[in-house]
């Protein structure tokens, strides 16, 4: 199984990271341990969304799409109620 995931920074409001992996739990732990150059300054991080795929190619294509402006809009729409809850807290 392969996963596309979204992490939210608990340090910097409004900062999200999109990635993919075959071991989701391990990868989130690596991000929070500071093992990823892109996310280290923004830790701690919280897993807020993921999708599972059977094929690695599908996962890579979805990750690439979610990093586009259209993909960001789609993701924002999917997470609408979650993001509203964050603003109200």
PDB file with one MODEL, atoms N, CA, C and O in Angstrom:
MODEL        1
ATOM      1  N   UNK A   1       0.847  -1.173   0.000  1.00  0.00           N
ATOM      2  CA  UNK A   1       0.000   0.000   0.000  1.00  0.00           C
ATOM      3  C   UNK A   1       0.901   1.248   0.000  1.00  0.00           C
ATOM      4  O   UNK A   1       1.964   1.265   0.620  1.00  0.00           O
ATOM      5  N   UNK A   2       0.452   2.268  -0.699  1.00  0.00           N
ATOM      6  CA  UNK A   2       1.173   3.545  -0.780  1.00  0.00           C
ATOM      7  C   UNK A   2       0.229   4.666  -0.351  1.00  0.00           C
ATOM      8  O   UNK A   2      -0.985   4.584  -0.534  1.00  0.00           O
ATOM      9  N   UNK A   3       0.811   5.700   0.216  1.00  0.00           N
ATOM     10  CA  UNK A   3       0.003   6.781   0.777  1.00  0.00           C
ATOM     11  C   UNK A   3       0.462   8.149   0.302  1.00  0.00           C
ATOM     12  O   UNK A   3       1.656   8.408   0.150  1.00  0.00           O
ATOM     13  N   UNK A   4      -0.523   9.023   0.068  1.00  0.00           N
ATOM     14  CA  UNK A   4      -0.288  10.451  -0.122  1.00  0.00           C
ATOM     15  C   UNK A   4      -0.803  11.071   1.165  1.00  0.00           C
ATOM     16  O   UNK A   4      -1.882  10.715   1.639  1.00  0.00           O
ATOM     17  N   UNK A   5      -0.041  11.998   1.736  1.00  0.00           N
ATOM     18  CA  UNK A   5      -0.431  12.537   3.025  1.00  0.00           C
ATOM     19  C   UNK A   5      -0.221  14.043   3.094  1.00  0.00           C
ATOM     20  O   UNK A   5       0.541  14.626   2.322  1.00  0.00           O
ATOM     21  N   UNK A   6      -0.920  14.650   4.040  1.00  0.00           N
ATOM     22  CA  UNK A   6      -0.782  16.087   4.289  1.00  0.00           C
ATOM     23  C   UNK A   6      -0.474  16.263   5.770  1.00  0.00           C
ATOM     24  O   UNK A   6      -1.177  15.742   6.636  1.00  0.00           O
ATOM     25  N   UNK A   7       0.591  17.007   6.037  1.00  0.00           N
ATOM     26  CA  UNK A   7       0.971  17.342   7.400  1.00  0.00           C
ATOM     27  C   UNK A   7       0.702  18.823   7.633  1.00  0.00           C
ATOM     28  O   UNK A   7       0.850  19.645   6.729  1.00  0.00           O
ATOM     29  N   UNK A   8       0.312  19.142   8.840  1.00  0.00           N
ATOM     30  CA  UNK A   8       0.075  20.530   9.238  1.00  0.00           C
ATOM     31  C   UNK A   8       1.092  20.890  10.307  1.00  0.00           C
ATOM     32  O   UNK A   8       1.319  20.124  11.243  1.00  0.00           O
ATOM     33  N   UNK A   9       1.701  22.054  10.163  1.00  0.00           N
ATOM     34  CA  UNK A   9       2.626  22.538  11.181  1.00  0.00           C
ATOM     35  C   UNK A   9       1.843  23.043  12.379  1.00  0.00           C
ATOM     36  O   UNK A   9       0.887  23.805  12.230  1.00  0.00           O
ATOM     37  N   UNK A  10       2.248  22.618  13.563  1.00  0.00           N
ATOM     38  CA  UNK A  10       1.642  23.134  14.785  1.00  0.00           C
ATOM     39  C   UNK A  10       2.389  24.374  15.261  1.00  0.00           C
ATOM     40  O   UNK A  10       1.983  25.028  16.221  1.00  0.00           O
ATOM     41  N   UNK A  11       3.486  24.688  14.576  1.00  0.00           N
ATOM     42  CA  UNK A  11       4.310  25.846  14.910  1.00  0.00           C
ATOM     43  C   UNK A  11       3.931  27.065  14.072  1.00  0.00           C
ATOM     44  O   UNK A  11       3.826  28.176  14.591  1.00  0.00           O
ATOM     45  N   UNK A  12       3.728  26.846  12.769  1.00  0.00           N
ATOM     46  CA  UNK A  12       3.434  27.954  11.854  1.00  0.00           C
ATOM     47  C   UNK A  12       2.028  27.786  11.276  1.00  0.00           C
ATOM     48  O   UNK A  12       1.774  26.857  10.510  1.00  0.00           O
ATOM     49  N   UNK A  13       1.142  28.665  11.637  1.00  0.00           N
ATOM     50  CA  UNK A  13      -0.249  28.611  11.188  1.00  0.00           C
ATOM     51  C   UNK A  13      -0.342  28.679   9.670  1.00  0.00           C
ATOM     52  O   UNK A  13       0.306  29.511   9.035  1.00  0.00           O
ATOM     53  N   UNK A  14      -1.148  27.799   9.099  1.00  0.00           N
ATOM     54  CA  UNK A  14      -1.396  27.822   7.666  1.00  0.00           C
ATOM     55  C   UNK A  14      -0.342  27.134   6.821  1.00  0.00           C
ATOM     56  O   UNK A  14      -0.396  27.214   5.594  1.00  0.00           O
ATOM     57  N   UNK A  15       0.627  26.453   7.450  1.00  0.00           N
ATOM     58  CA  UNK A  15       1.682  25.774   6.688  1.00  0.00           C
ATOM     59  C   UNK A  15       1.356  24.290   6.607  1.00  0.00           C
ATOM     60  O   UNK A  15       1.121  23.634   7.622  1.00  0.00           O
ATOM     61  N   UNK A  16       1.346  23.766   5.368  1.00  0.00           N
ATOM     62  CA  UNK A  16       1.033  22.364   5.120  1.00  0.00           C
ATOM     63  C   UNK A  16       2.110  21.754   4.235  1.00  0.00           C
ATOM     64  O   UNK A  16       2.733  22.446   3.430  1.00  0.00           O
ATOM     65  N   UNK A  17       2.322  20.452   4.393  1.00  0.00           N
ATOM     66  CA  UNK A  17       3.292  19.714   3.576  1.00  0.00           C
ATOM     67  C   UNK A  17       2.595  18.511   2.978  1.00  0.00           C
ATOM     68  O   UNK A  17       1.866  17.801   3.671  1.00  0.00           O
ATOM     69  N   UNK A  18       2.813  18.281   1.703  1.00  0.00           N
ATOM     70  CA  UNK A  18       2.236  17.131   1.014  1.00  0.00           C
ATOM     71  C   UNK A  18       3.358  16.192   0.612  1.00  0.00           C
ATOM     72  O   UNK A  18       4.381  16.636   0.090  1.00  0.00           O
ATOM     73  N   UNK A  19       3.180  14.894   0.848  1.00  0.00           N
ATOM     74  CA  UNK A  19       4.207  13.916   0.497  1.00  0.00           C
ATOM     75  C   UNK A  19       3.593  12.564   0.227  1.00  0.00           C
ATOM     76  O   UNK A  19       2.374  12.401   0.282  1.00  0.00           O
ATOM     77  N   UNK A  20       4.449  11.585  -0.067  1.00  0.00           N
ATOM     78  CA  UNK A  20       3.982  10.222  -0.308  1.00  0.00           C
ATOM     79  C   UNK A  20       4.984   9.239   0.295  1.00  0.00           C
ATOM     80  O   UNK A  20       6.166   9.547   0.449  1.00  0.00           O
ATOM     81  N   UNK A  21       4.486   8.050   0.630  1.00  0.00           N
ATOM     82  CA  UNK A  21       5.315   7.037   1.273  1.00  0.00           C
ATOM     83  C   UNK A  21       4.638   5.676   1.211  1.00  0.00           C
ATOM     84  O   UNK A  21       3.451   5.573   0.902  1.00  0.00           O
ATOM     85  N   UNK A  22       5.403   4.639   1.506  1.00  0.00           N
ATOM     86  CA  UNK A  22       4.815   3.303   1.623  1.00  0.00           C
ATOM     87  C   UNK A  22       4.630   2.920   3.090  1.00  0.00           C
ATOM     88  O   UNK A  22       3.972   1.923   3.390  1.00  0.00           O
ATOM     89  N   UNK A  23       5.202   3.697   4.001  1.00  0.00           N
ATOM     90  CA  UNK A  23       5.063   3.444   5.439  1.00  0.00           C
ATOM     91  C   UNK A  23       4.697   4.763   6.121  1.00  0.00           C
ATOM     92  O   UNK A  23       5.575   5.528   6.521  1.00  0.00           O
ATOM     93  N   UNK A  24       3.421   5.017   6.247  1.00  0.00           N
ATOM     94  CA  UNK A  24       2.921   6.307   6.720  1.00  0.00           C
ATOM     95  C   UNK A  24       3.352   6.618   8.156  1.00  0.00           C
ATOM     96  O   UNK A  24       3.823   7.722   8.429  1.00  0.00           O
ATOM     97  N   UNK A  25       3.200   5.683   9.055  1.00  0.00           N
ATOM     98  CA  UNK A  25       3.565   5.931  10.459  1.00  0.00           C
ATOM     99  C   UNK A  25       5.044   6.266  10.598  1.00  0.00           C
ATOM    100  O   UNK A  25       5.416   7.209  11.298  1.00  0.00           O
ATOM    101  N   UNK A  26       5.877   5.489   9.928  1.00  0.00           N
ATOM    102  CA  UNK A  26       7.323   5.719   9.985  1.00  0.00           C
ATOM    103  C   UNK A  26       7.678   7.089   9.411  1.00  0.00           C
ATOM    104  O   UNK A  26       8.510   7.806   9.967  1.00  0.00           O
ATOM    105  N   UNK A  27       7.047   7.444   8.303  1.00  0.00           N
ATOM    106  CA  UNK A  27       7.362   8.712   7.637  1.00  0.00           C
ATOM    107  C   UNK A  27       6.968   9.914   8.497  1.00  0.00           C
ATOM    108  O   UNK A  27       7.716  10.889   8.568  1.00  0.00           O
ATOM    109  N   UNK A  28       5.826   9.861   9.139  1.00  0.00           N
ATOM    110  CA  UNK A  28       5.399  10.959  10.008  1.00  0.00           C
ATOM    111  C   UNK A  28       6.376  11.098  11.179  1.00  0.00           C
ATOM    112  O   UNK A  28       6.722  12.214  11.567  1.00  0.00           O
ATOM    113  N   UNK A  29       6.820   9.969  11.744  1.00  0.00           N
ATOM    114  CA  UNK A  29       7.807  10.002  12.823  1.00  0.00           C
ATOM    115  C   UNK A  29       9.109  10.628  12.348  1.00  0.00           C
ATOM    116  O   UNK A  29       9.734  11.395  13.080  1.00  0.00           O
ATOM    117  N   UNK A  30       9.525  10.303  11.118  1.00  0.00           N
ATOM    118  CA  UNK A  30      10.753  10.877  10.560  1.00  0.00           C
ATOM    119  C   UNK A  30      10.629  12.391  10.411  1.00  0.00           C
ATOM    120  O   UNK A  30      11.561  13.132  10.726  1.00  0.00           O
ATOM    121  N   UNK A  31       9.489  12.837   9.936  1.00  0.00           N
ATOM    122  CA  UNK A  31       9.260  14.285   9.808  1.00  0.00           C
ATOM    123  C   UNK A  31       9.354  14.965  11.170  1.00  0.00           C
ATOM    124  O   UNK A  31      10.002  16.003  11.302  1.00  0.00           O
ATOM    125  N   UNK A  32       8.720  14.393  12.168  1.00  0.00           N
ATOM    126  CA  UNK A  32       8.719  14.998  13.496  1.00  0.00           C
ATOM    127  C   UNK A  32      10.062  14.882  14.215  1.00  0.00           C
ATOM    128  O   UNK A  32      10.327  15.617  15.167  1.00  0.00           O
ATOM    129  N   UNK A  33      10.897  13.969  13.763  1.00  0.00           N
ATOM    130  CA  UNK A  33      12.239  13.840  14.335  1.00  0.00           C
ATOM    131  C   UNK A  33      13.204  14.846  13.703  1.00  0.00           C
ATOM    132  O   UNK A  33      14.342  14.993  14.149  1.00  0.00           O
ATOM    133  N   UNK A  34      12.735  15.533  12.663  1.00  0.00           N
ATOM    134  CA  UNK A  34      13.578  16.525  11.993  1.00  0.00           C
ATOM    135  C   UNK A  34      14.458  15.935  10.909  1.00  0.00           C
ATOM    136  O   UNK A  34      15.425  16.570  10.488  1.00  0.00           O
ATOM    137  N   UNK A  35      14.142  14.730  10.446  1.00  0.00           N
ATOM    138  CA  UNK A  35      14.948  14.052   9.426  1.00  0.00           C
ATOM    139  C   UNK A  35      14.674  14.528   8.002  1.00  0.00           C
ATOM    140  O   UNK A  35      15.326  14.067   7.066  1.00  0.00           O
ATOM    141  N   UNK A  36      13.734  15.428   7.827  1.00  0.00           N
ATOM    142  CA  UNK A  36      13.415  15.947   6.504  1.00  0.00           C
ATOM    143  C   UNK A  36      13.746  17.436   6.480  1.00  0.00           C
ATOM    144  O   UNK A  36      13.214  18.213   7.273  1.00  0.00           O
ATOM    145  N   UNK A  37      14.627  17.823   5.566  1.00  0.00           N
ATOM    146  CA  UNK A  37      15.085  19.204   5.464  1.00  0.00           C
ATOM    147  C   UNK A  37      13.926  20.175   5.241  1.00  0.00           C
ATOM    148  O   UNK A  37      13.922  21.277   5.791  1.00  0.00           O
ATOM    149  N   UNK A  38      12.942  19.765   4.433  1.00  0.00           N
ATOM    150  CA  UNK A  38      11.820  20.653   4.091  1.00  0.00           C
ATOM    151  C   UNK A  38      10.876  20.925   5.257  1.00  0.00           C
ATOM    152  O   UNK A  38      10.270  21.994   5.329  1.00  0.00           O
ATOM    153  N   UNK A  39      10.750  19.971   6.162  1.00  0.00           N
ATOM    154  CA  UNK A  39       9.769  20.122   7.235  1.00  0.00           C
ATOM    155  C   UNK A  39      10.377  20.406   8.608  1.00  0.00           C
ATOM    156  O   UNK A  39       9.657  20.811   9.520  1.00  0.00           O
ATOM    157  N   UNK A  40      11.658  20.208   8.771  1.00  0.00           N
ATOM    158  CA  UNK A  40      12.309  20.370  10.088  1.00  0.00           C
ATOM    159  C   UNK A  40      12.015  21.716  10.756  1.00  0.00           C
ATOM    160  O   UNK A  40      11.742  21.738  11.956  1.00  0.00           O
ATOM    161  N   UNK A  41      12.060  22.850  10.023  1.00  0.00           N
ATOM    162  CA  UNK A  41      11.800  24.131  10.692  1.00  0.00           C
ATOM    163  C   UNK A  41      10.354  24.318  11.165  1.00  0.00           C
ATOM    164  O   UNK A  41      10.067  25.232  11.938  1.00  0.00           O
ATOM    165  N   UNK A  42       9.447  23.452  10.701  1.00  0.00           N
ATOM    166  CA  UNK A  42       8.023  23.633  10.987  1.00  0.00           C
ATOM    167  C   UNK A  42       7.480  22.620  11.984  1.00  0.00           C
ATOM    168  O   UNK A  42       6.280  22.622  12.260  1.00  0.00           O
ATOM    169  N   UNK A  43       8.325  21.758  12.531  1.00  0.00           N
ATOM    170  CA  UNK A  43       7.835  20.753  13.476  1.00  0.00           C
ATOM    171  C   UNK A  43       7.502  21.390  14.814  1.00  0.00           C
ATOM    172  O   UNK A  43       8.094  22.414  15.155  1.00  0.00           O
ATOM    173  N   UNK A  44       6.606  20.844  15.566  1.00  0.00           N
ATOM    174  CA  UNK A  44       5.957  19.551  15.368  1.00  0.00           C
ATOM    175  C   UNK A  44       4.889  19.602  14.279  1.00  0.00           C
ATOM    176  O   UNK A  44       4.295  20.640  13.988  1.00  0.00           O
ATOM    177  N   UNK A  45       4.681  18.432  13.697  1.00  0.00           N
ATOM    178  CA  UNK A  45       3.731  18.290  12.595  1.00  0.00           C
ATOM    179  C   UNK A  45       2.637  17.298  12.965  1.00  0.00           C
ATOM    180  O   UNK A  45       2.852  16.358  13.730  1.00  0.00           O
ATOM    181  N   UNK A  46       1.472  17.533  12.406  1.00  0.00           N
ATOM    182  CA  UNK A  46       0.318  16.675  12.676  1.00  0.00           C
ATOM    183  C   UNK A  46      -0.209  16.141  11.345  1.00  0.00           C
ATOM    184  O   UNK A  46      -0.400  16.904  10.398  1.00  0.00           O
ATOM    185  N   UNK A  47      -0.442  14.838  11.277  1.00  0.00           N
ATOM    186  CA  UNK A  47      -1.046  14.235  10.092  1.00  0.00           C
ATOM    187  C   UNK A  47      -2.524  14.616  10.085  1.00  0.00           C
ATOM    188  O   UNK A  47      -3.258  14.292  11.018  1.00  0.00           O
ATOM    189  N   UNK A  48      -2.959  15.310   9.023  1.00  0.00           N
ATOM    190  CA  UNK A  48      -4.367  15.741   8.976  1.00  0.00           C
ATOM    191  C   UNK A  48      -5.157  15.088   7.855  1.00  0.00           C
ATOM    192  O   UNK A  48      -6.385  15.174   7.830  1.00  0.00           O
ATOM    193  N   UNK A  49      -4.452  14.425   6.909  1.00  0.00           N
ATOM    194  CA  UNK A  49      -5.165  13.848   5.771  1.00  0.00           C
ATOM    195  C   UNK A  49      -4.267  12.828   5.085  1.00  0.00           C
ATOM    196  O   UNK A  49      -3.055  13.023   4.993  1.00  0.00           O
ATOM    197  N   UNK A  50      -4.862  11.738   4.604  1.00  0.00           N
ATOM    198  CA  UNK A  50      -4.116  10.805   3.764  1.00  0.00           C
ATOM    199  C   UNK A  50      -5.061  10.042   2.847  1.00  0.00           C
ATOM    200  O   UNK A  50      -6.256   9.917   3.113  1.00  0.00           O
ATOM    201  N   UNK A  51      -4.492   9.540   1.767  1.00  0.00           N
ATOM    202  CA  UNK A  51      -5.198   8.693   0.808  1.00  0.00           C
ATOM    203  C   UNK A  51      -4.320   7.469   0.569  1.00  0.00           C
ATOM    204  O   UNK A  51      -3.094   7.580   0.544  1.00  0.00           O
ATOM    205  N   UNK A  52      -4.939   6.300   0.393  1.00  0.00           N
ATOM    206  CA  UNK A  52      -4.204   5.059   0.163  1.00  0.00           C
ATOM    207  C   UNK A  52      -4.376   4.599  -1.284  1.00  0.00           C
ATOM    208  O   UNK A  52      -5.456   4.713  -1.863  1.00  0.00           O
ATOM    209  N   UNK A  53      -3.294   4.082  -1.849  1.00  0.00           N
ATOM    210  CA  UNK A  53      -3.296   3.595  -3.237  1.00  0.00           C
ATOM    211  C   UNK A  53      -2.585   2.250  -3.302  1.00  0.00           C
ATOM    212  O   UNK A  53      -1.694   1.967  -2.501  1.00  0.00           O
ATOM    213  N   UNK A  54      -2.987   1.431  -4.259  1.00  0.00           N
ATOM    214  CA  UNK A  54      -2.347   0.143  -4.457  1.00  0.00           C
ATOM    215  C   UNK A  54      -1.077   0.265  -5.293  1.00  0.00           C
ATOM    216  O   UNK A  54      -0.134  -0.504  -5.107  1.00  0.00           O
ATOM    217  N   UNK A  55      -1.049   1.222  -6.207  1.00  0.00           N
ATOM    218  CA  UNK A  55       0.096   1.374  -7.103  1.00  0.00           C
ATOM    219  C   UNK A  55       0.902   2.630  -6.789  1.00  0.00           C
ATOM    220  O   UNK A  55       0.342   3.699  -6.547  1.00  0.00           O
ATOM    221  N   UNK A  56       2.213   2.485  -6.797  1.00  0.00           N
ATOM    222  CA  UNK A  56       3.104   3.608  -6.512  1.00  0.00           C
ATOM    223  C   UNK A  56       2.922   4.731  -7.538  1.00  0.00           C
ATOM    224  O   UNK A  56       2.966   5.907  -7.180  1.00  0.00           O
ATOM    225  N   UNK A  57       2.718   4.376  -8.802  1.00  0.00           N
ATOM    226  CA  UNK A  57       2.536   5.389  -9.859  1.00  0.00           C
ATOM    227  C   UNK A  57       1.314   6.262  -9.587  1.00  0.00           C
ATOM    228  O   UNK A  57       1.351   7.472  -9.811  1.00  0.00           O
ATOM    229  N   UNK A  58       0.243   5.657  -9.111  1.00  0.00           N
ATOM    230  CA  UNK A  58      -0.961   6.428  -8.774  1.00  0.00           C
ATOM    231  C   UNK A  58      -0.668   7.397  -7.631  1.00  0.00           C
ATOM    232  O   UNK A  58      -1.119   8.542  -7.646  1.00  0.00           O
ATOM    233  N   UNK A  59       0.078   6.935  -6.655  1.00  0.00           N
ATOM    234  CA  UNK A  59       0.439   7.771  -5.506  1.00  0.00           C
ATOM    235  C   UNK A  59       1.272   8.964  -5.955  1.00  0.00           C
ATOM    236  O   UNK A  59       1.018  10.098  -5.548  1.00  0.00           O
ATOM    237  N   UNK A  60       2.269   8.702  -6.796  1.00  0.00           N
ATOM    238  CA  UNK A  60       3.147   9.772  -7.284  1.00  0.00           C
ATOM    239  C   UNK A  60       2.374  10.795  -8.101  1.00  0.00           C
ATOM    240  O   UNK A  60       2.614  11.997  -7.986  1.00  0.00           O
ATOM    241  N   UNK A  61       1.438  10.318  -8.934  1.00  0.00           N
ATOM    242  CA  UNK A  61       0.630  11.221  -9.756  1.00  0.00           C
ATOM    243  C   UNK A  61      -0.273  12.082  -8.878  1.00  0.00           C
ATOM    244  O   UNK A  61      -0.438  13.274  -9.136  1.00  0.00           O
ATOM    245  N   UNK A  62      -0.856  11.485  -7.846  1.00  0.00           N
ATOM    246  CA  UNK A  62      -1.744  12.240  -6.962  1.00  0.00           C
ATOM    247  C   UNK A  62      -0.969  13.286  -6.157  1.00  0.00           C
ATOM    248  O   UNK A  62      -1.433  14.414  -5.990  1.00  0.00           O
ATOM    249  N   UNK A  63       0.206  12.911  -5.661  1.00  0.00           N
ATOM    250  CA  UNK A  63       1.038  13.867  -4.922  1.00  0.00           C
ATOM    251  C   UNK A  63       1.405  15.055  -5.814  1.00  0.00           C
ATOM    252  O   UNK A  63       1.315  16.210  -5.400  1.00  0.00           O
ATOM    253  N   UNK A  64       1.812  14.754  -7.025  1.00  0.00           N
ATOM    254  CA  UNK A  64       2.185  15.812  -7.973  1.00  0.00           C
ATOM    255  C   UNK A  64       0.997  16.740  -8.227  1.00  0.00           C
ATOM    256  O   UNK A  64       1.162  17.959  -8.285  1.00  0.00           O
ATOM    257  N   UNK A  65      -0.201  16.164  -8.378  1.00  0.00           N
ATOM    258  CA  UNK A  65      -1.402  16.955  -8.609  1.00  0.00           C
ATOM    259  C   UNK A  65      -1.722  17.836  -7.404  1.00  0.00           C
ATOM    260  O   UNK A  65      -2.035  19.015  -7.569  1.00  0.00           O
ATOM    261  N   UNK A  66      -1.645  17.280  -6.201  1.00  0.00           N
ATOM    262  CA  UNK A  66      -1.985  18.047  -4.999  1.00  0.00           C
ATOM    263  C   UNK A  66      -1.039  19.217  -4.765  1.00  0.00           C
ATOM    264  O   UNK A  66      -1.371  20.151  -4.035  1.00  0.00           O
ATOM    265  N   UNK A  67       0.126  19.171  -5.375  1.00  0.00           N
ATOM    266  CA  UNK A  67       1.089  20.264  -5.244  1.00  0.00           C
ATOM    267  C   UNK A  67       0.878  21.365  -6.284  1.00  0.00           C
ATOM    268  O   UNK A  67       1.567  22.384  -6.248  1.00  0.00           O
ATOM    269  N   UNK A  68      -0.065  21.173  -7.207  1.00  0.00           N
ATOM    270  CA  UNK A  68      -0.388  22.204  -8.191  1.00  0.00           C
ATOM    271  C   UNK A  68      -1.400  23.168  -7.578  1.00  0.00           C
ATOM    272  O   UNK A  68      -1.977  22.885  -6.529  1.00  0.00           O
ATOM    273  N   UNK A  69      -1.612  24.299  -8.233  1.00  0.00           N
ATOM    274  CA  UNK A  69      -2.580  25.266  -7.705  1.00  0.00           C
ATOM    275  C   UNK A  69      -3.995  24.681  -7.693  1.00  0.00           C
ATOM    276  O   UNK A  69      -4.751  24.915  -6.750  1.00  0.00           O
ATOM    277  N   UNK A  70      -4.353  23.929  -8.720  1.00  0.00           N
ATOM    278  CA  UNK A  70      -5.684  23.310  -8.756  1.00  0.00           C
ATOM    279  C   UNK A  70      -5.806  22.246  -7.665  1.00  0.00           C
ATOM    280  O   UNK A  70      -6.839  22.144  -7.004  1.00  0.00           O
ATOM    281  N   UNK A  71      -4.763  21.465  -7.483  1.00  0.00           N
ATOM    282  CA  UNK A  71      -4.769  20.444  -6.443  1.00  0.00           C
ATOM    283  C   UNK A  71      -4.891  21.045  -5.057  1.00  0.00           C
ATOM    284  O   UNK A  71      -5.578  20.497  -4.195  1.00  0.00           O
ATOM    285  N   UNK A  72      -4.226  22.175  -4.839  1.00  0.00           N
ATOM    286  CA  UNK A  72      -4.319  22.866  -3.546  1.00  0.00           C
ATOM    287  C   UNK A  72      -5.750  23.333  -3.286  1.00  0.00           C
ATOM    288  O   UNK A  72      -6.240  23.258  -2.159  1.00  0.00           O
ATOM    289  N   UNK A  73      -6.414  23.814  -4.335  1.00  0.00           N
ATOM    290  CA  UNK A  73      -7.813  24.252  -4.189  1.00  0.00           C
ATOM    291  C   UNK A  73      -8.727  23.076  -3.864  1.00  0.00           C
ATOM    292  O   UNK A  73      -9.612  23.185  -3.016  1.00  0.00           O
ATOM    293  N   UNK A  74      -8.508  21.947  -4.545  1.00  0.00           N
ATOM    294  CA  UNK A  74      -9.322  20.756  -4.296  1.00  0.00           C
ATOM    295  C   UNK A  74      -9.115  20.276  -2.856  1.00  0.00           C
ATOM    296  O   UNK A  74     -10.076  19.945  -2.162  1.00  0.00           O
ATOM    297  N   UNK A  75      -7.869  20.242  -2.421  1.00  0.00           N
ATOM    298  CA  UNK A  75      -7.568  19.803  -1.062  1.00  0.00           C
ATOM    299  C   UNK A  75      -8.181  20.753  -0.027  1.00  0.00           C
ATOM    300  O   UNK A  75      -8.713  20.311   0.992  1.00  0.00           O
ATOM    301  N   UNK A  76      -8.103  22.035  -0.294  1.00  0.00           N
ATOM    302  CA  UNK A  76      -8.691  23.029   0.603  1.00  0.00           C
ATOM    303  C   UNK A  76     -10.204  22.817   0.713  1.00  0.00           C
ATOM    304  O   UNK A  76     -10.784  22.957   1.790  1.00  0.00           O
ATOM    305  N   UNK A  77     -10.831  22.479  -0.414  1.00  0.00           N
ATOM    306  CA  UNK A  77     -12.268  22.222  -0.418  1.00  0.00           C
ATOM    307  C   UNK A  77     -12.582  20.949   0.379  1.00  0.00           C
ATOM    308  O   UNK A  77     -13.558  20.914   1.128  1.00  0.00           O
ATOM    309  N   UNK A  78     -11.759  19.907   0.222  1.00  0.00           N
ATOM    310  CA  UNK A  78     -11.970  18.659   0.953  1.00  0.00           C
ATOM    311  C   UNK A  78     -11.803  18.859   2.454  1.00  0.00           C
ATOM    312  O   UNK A  78     -12.505  18.233   3.249  1.00  0.00           O
ATOM    313  N   UNK A  79     -10.895  19.713   2.835  1.00  0.00           N
ATOM    314  CA  UNK A  79     -10.597  19.940   4.246  1.00  0.00           C
ATOM    315  C   UNK A  79     -11.324  21.162   4.811  1.00  0.00           C
ATOM    316  O   UNK A  79     -10.972  21.664   5.879  1.00  0.00           O
ATOM    317  N   UNK A  80     -12.327  21.629   4.095  1.00  0.00           N
ATOM    318  CA  UNK A  80     -13.031  22.861   4.445  1.00  0.00           C
ATOM    319  C   UNK A  80     -13.454  22.914   5.915  1.00  0.00           C
ATOM    320  O   UNK A  80     -13.159  23.889   6.606  1.00  0.00           O
ATOM    321  N   UNK A  81     -14.132  21.890   6.391  1.00  0.00           N
ATOM    322  CA  UNK A  81     -14.660  21.915   7.758  1.00  0.00           C
ATOM    323  C   UNK A  81     -13.541  21.789   8.784  1.00  0.00           C
ATOM    324  O   UNK A  81     -13.621  22.377   9.863  1.00  0.00           O
ATOM    325  N   UNK A  82     -12.515  21.037   8.464  1.00  0.00           N
ATOM    326  CA  UNK A  82     -11.363  20.927   9.352  1.00  0.00           C
ATOM    327  C   UNK A  82     -10.671  22.283   9.491  1.00  0.00           C
ATOM    328  O   UNK A  82     -10.333  22.707  10.597  1.00  0.00           O
ATOM    329  N   UNK A  83     -10.467  22.954   8.364  1.00  0.00           N
ATOM    330  CA  UNK A  83      -9.796  24.250   8.386  1.00  0.00           C
ATOM    331  C   UNK A  83     -10.633  25.306   9.101  1.00  0.00           C
ATOM    332  O   UNK A  83     -10.086  26.178   9.777  1.00  0.00           O
ATOM    333  N   UNK A  84     -11.952  25.233   8.956  1.00  0.00           N
ATOM    334  CA  UNK A  84     -12.831  26.156   9.675  1.00  0.00           C
ATOM    335  C   UNK A  84     -12.752  25.925  11.187  1.00  0.00           C
ATOM    336  O   UNK A  84     -12.790  26.873  11.971  1.00  0.00           O
ATOM    337  N   UNK A  85     -12.642  24.661  11.583  1.00  0.00           N
ATOM    338  CA  UNK A  85     -12.542  24.332  13.001  1.00  0.00           C
ATOM    339  C   UNK A  85     -11.256  24.923  13.582  1.00  0.00           C
ATOM    340  O   UNK A  85     -11.258  25.434  14.701  1.00  0.00           O
ATOM    341  N   UNK A  86     -10.169  24.855  12.830  1.00  0.00           N
ATOM    342  CA  UNK A  86      -8.886  25.403  13.287  1.00  0.00           C
ATOM    343  C   UNK A  86      -9.023  26.911  13.531  1.00  0.00           C
ATOM    344  O   UNK A  86      -8.541  27.430  14.537  1.00  0.00           O
ATOM    345  N   UNK A  87      -9.678  27.596  12.610  1.00  0.00           N
ATOM    346  CA  UNK A  87      -9.837  29.049  12.741  1.00  0.00           C
ATOM    347  C   UNK A  87     -10.687  29.421  13.949  1.00  0.00           C
ATOM    348  O   UNK A  87     -10.460  30.457  14.574  1.00  0.00           O
ATOM    349  N   UNK A  88     -11.660  28.583  14.279  1.00  0.00           N
ATOM    350  CA  UNK A  88     -12.547  28.916  15.399  1.00  0.00           C
ATOM    351  C   UNK A  88     -11.939  28.564  16.762  1.00  0.00           C
ATOM    352  O   UNK A  88     -12.403  29.059  17.788  1.00  0.00           O
ATOM    353  N   UNK A  89     -10.917  27.725  16.781  1.00  0.00           N
ATOM    354  CA  UNK A  89     -10.263  27.338  18.057  1.00  0.00           C
ATOM    355  C   UNK A  89      -9.366  28.406  18.605  1.00  0.00           C
ATOM    356  O   UNK A  89      -8.758  28.220  19.659  1.00  0.00           O
TER     357      UNK A  89
ENDMDL
END
